[in-house]
């Protein structure tokens, strides 16, 4: 996958910290499409001895909800921008109207 692209499914393996194989990292994530491929050997890529203590889980997420929230926020921002423009126009129109009335008197 390219950087910036997101997938709806992934496999997460949590392993105990082991200084022989991994220095600091104990959570491994890999994008996969099916739960049958969610195992330590395909995600972590370390020897089977290391994988015996790892717990792998397959997760899926609904990107439609995330997209809906983003669209909702963009609509709210657009409405607020339109309201700002309307208020600025009204302020300008009132100032111009009061100036026009004063010149007629």
Secondary structure in CASP SS format (residue, H / E / C, confidence):
PFRMAT SS
TARGET T0000
AUTHOR 0000-0000-0000
METHOD secondary structure of the structure
MODEL  1
X C 1.00
X C 1.00
X C 1.00
X C 1.00
X C 1.00
X C 1.00
X C 1.00
X C 1.00
X E 1.00
X E 1.00
X E 1.00
X E 1.00
X E 1.00
X E 1.00
X C 1.00
X C 1.00
X C 1.00
X C 1.00
X C 1.00
X C 1.00
X C 1.00
X C 1.00
X C 1.00
X C 1.00
X C 1.00
X C 1.00
X E 1.00
X E 1.00
X E 1.00
X E 1.00
X C 1.00
X C 1.00
X C 1.00
X C 1.00
X H 1.00
X H 1.00
X H 1.00
X C 1.00
X C 1.00
X H 1.00
X H 1.00
X H 1.00
X H 1.00
X C 1.00
X C 1.00
X C 1.00
X C 1.00
X H 1.00
X H 1.00
X H 1.00
X H 1.00
X C 1.00
X C 1.00
X C 1.00
X E 1.00
X E 1.00
X E 1.00
X E 1.00
X E 1.00
X E 1.00
X C 1.00
X C 1.00
X H 1.00
X H 1.00
X H 1.00
X H 1.00
X H 1.00
X H 1.00
X H 1.00
X H 1.00
X H 1.00
X H 1.00
X H 1.00
X H 1.00
X H 1.00
X H 1.00
X H 1.00
X H 1.00
X H 1.00
X H 1.00
X H 1.00
X H 1.00
X H 1.00
X H 1.00
X H 1.00
X H 1.00
X H 1.00
X H 1.00
X H 1.00
X H 1.00
X H 1.00
X H 1.00
X H 1.00
X H 1.00
X H 1.00
X H 1.00
X H 1.00
X H 1.00
X H 1.00
X H 1.00
X H 1.00
X H 1.00
X H 1.00
X H 1.00
X C 1.00
END
